[in-house]
Amino acid sequence: MSEAPLNSSRSLVERVGSGDGAAEDELVRAWLPRVVAFATVRTQDRDLASELGQDVMLAVLCALREGRMREPDKLPAFVYGTARNLLNDALRRRAREKLDPLPPDLECARSSSGGMEESDRLAAAHQAIDTLDPADRKILLLTLVDGLKPADIGHAVGLSSMVVRQRKSRALKKVIEMVRGGSQRPVALRLHNVSERRG
């Protein structure tokens, strides 16, 4: 696919900057497939590439709306530069997840200030998980135990990755609150940290 002519790029950037909604739609139609293809080639992960494409388009639109692109003739370089930056961030997050996976048994850190025994803390965490709605429990276990990403879980349960993230977050909050009620701050922090790493 050939790049848009320079004068067309300049016109498009100026129209988006002036608040032209049709220009925003035009920019997304022109560039979203290119960004997704760019990311797919580099990651071989279509789901990640699709999510990245949305993030890149949002970042580019925000930049153009706010007049932060100083050289409108260089729209292609700006879009691909944004895509490279966001892709590198995503790959770094993925690398960290691989280096620090969650143990299958939801290992709980011992509390230096005393409190319940580790086996009791683990039992409390499992009991809290058992109280969840079945769908939320499945999403949480697929995340924490199987290490699946939201897009993979979404395919498995028939939901979008965004809905999976929302339900996972809600389930984690409920479990954390229940475990904290039993003086289980180490467990709560562990679950919270894993949630932050897995996005």
N, C-alpha and C positions, 0 to 999 in steps of 0.2 A: 504494500500500500504506500503510495507516494505521499510525502509530507505536504502540508498545505503551503501555498506560496507565501512569501514573506508579507506582502501587503494584505493578504487575507488574514494572516495571523495577527497582524497589528490591528486590523479592523475588529476582529473577534475579541481581542483583549480589551480594546477600548469600549466595545459594546457591553461586555460583561462588567467592566468597571463602572459603567453608567447605570447599572441596574437592569439591563435588558434580560428578562427571563428567557426569551427565545434564544438569545446568544448563549446563555448557560446551557440550555438543552442541546444546542448545536455543538458546543465544546465537548460535552459529555458523550454525545453520539460519535463524534469524530475520534476522541482520544481514549475512551474507556476500553474498546476492544484492543487497541494497541498496547495499552498498559497491561491488560490481562495477558496478552500474548507474550509480552516482554517478561513478565514474572513467571509465566508457565514454563518458558524455555529455561529459565535459570533455576527453578525450584522443582520442576516436574510434579508440582502439587497444584492441581486445578482449583481446589477449594481455597487454598492460601492465596493463589493468584487472584481469584475473584474478590476475596475480602480486601486484598491489597489494592485492587483497582478502585474499589469504592473509597477507600481511605485516601488514595492519591487524588482522585477527582475532587473530593471534599477539600483537601488541603489546597489544591490549585485554585478552586473557585473562591475560597476564602482569601487567598493571596491576591487574586485579581480584583475581588470586590473592594479590598482595602487598599488597592493601589500599590502593593508591595513588589510588583514586577516592574523593574525600571527599564527593561529593554523588550518592549512588546514584540519586536521582530524575532526574538529568540524564544518564542513559545515552545517549540519542540524540545529545545535543550532544557527549558525550565521544567516541563512535564517529566521528561525522562530523568532529570536530576532528582526531582522529588521522589519519583518511583524508586530510584536506586537507594536513596537515603532510607525510605520507609522499609524497603525490602531488606536492607542490611540490619535495620533494627529488629525486624521480625526473625531473621536468621540468628541473630545474637540471642534473642529470647529462647528460640528453639534449642540452641546449643546449651544454654543454662539449664533448661528443663531436662536435657539428656544427662547432664553432669550431676544433677541433684534430684533424682527421682524419689517419689514417696515409697517407703517400704510397704509391701503388700499387707502387713498386719497393722498398718496405721500406728507404727511405733510412737510411743509417747515419751517425751523428754522427762527425766526425773526432776522434781522440783527441789531446789536447794533449800527451800524453807520448810520442807517436811510435807505433811498432808497425807492423802491416801496413797496406798501402794500402787505401783505401776499397773498391776493386773486389774485393780479396782478402777483406775482411770480409764484403761482400755475398755473395760466392761461398760463404764458410763458412756463412753463415746459410741459404742455399738448400740447401746440402748437408745440413745438419742437419735441415731440414724434410723433405728427401727420404727420410730414414731412418725417419720415423714410420710407424706403422700407417696404411694407406690411409684408414680412416675418420677417425682423428685428424688426419691431414694435411688432409683435406677441411674438417673443422671449423675448423682453425686458419687455413687460407687464406680461408675464407668470412668469418672474423672480421677478419683483418688486411688482406686485400686488398679484399674486397667490402664490408667495414664492416657486415655483418649482425649483428643482435642474436641472442642465444641462442634466443629463441622462434621467430624466422624460420628460423634454421638447423635447429631441431628439426623444423619443418614440412617442410623440404627433405630431411632425412635420416631422418625417421621416429623421432625420439627426443624425450624431454621436454626442456624448457629446462634443468632441473636436471642431467640427464645430460650435456647439451651443455657446460654450465659446467664440470663435473667433468673431462670429457675434454679440453676446451680447456686447463684449468689443468695437467693432467698433461702434455699435449703441450708447452706452453710451458716447463715446468720442464725437460723433457728437452732441448729446443732450447737453452735458456739454459745448461745445464750443458755441453753439447757445444761451444757457442761460447765459453764462458769458458775451456774447455780450450785454445783457440787464442788466448788473450789478447784476447778480443773483448768486454771489459766494456761498451763503448759500445753494441754491438748488444744485449747481454743487458739492459742497462738500458732500452733503447728498447722491446724486446718486453715487459718487465715493466711499464713505465709504461702502454703501450697496453692491456695486460690489465687493469690496475687501473681505467683509465678506462671500459673497455667492460663491466666487471662480470663 
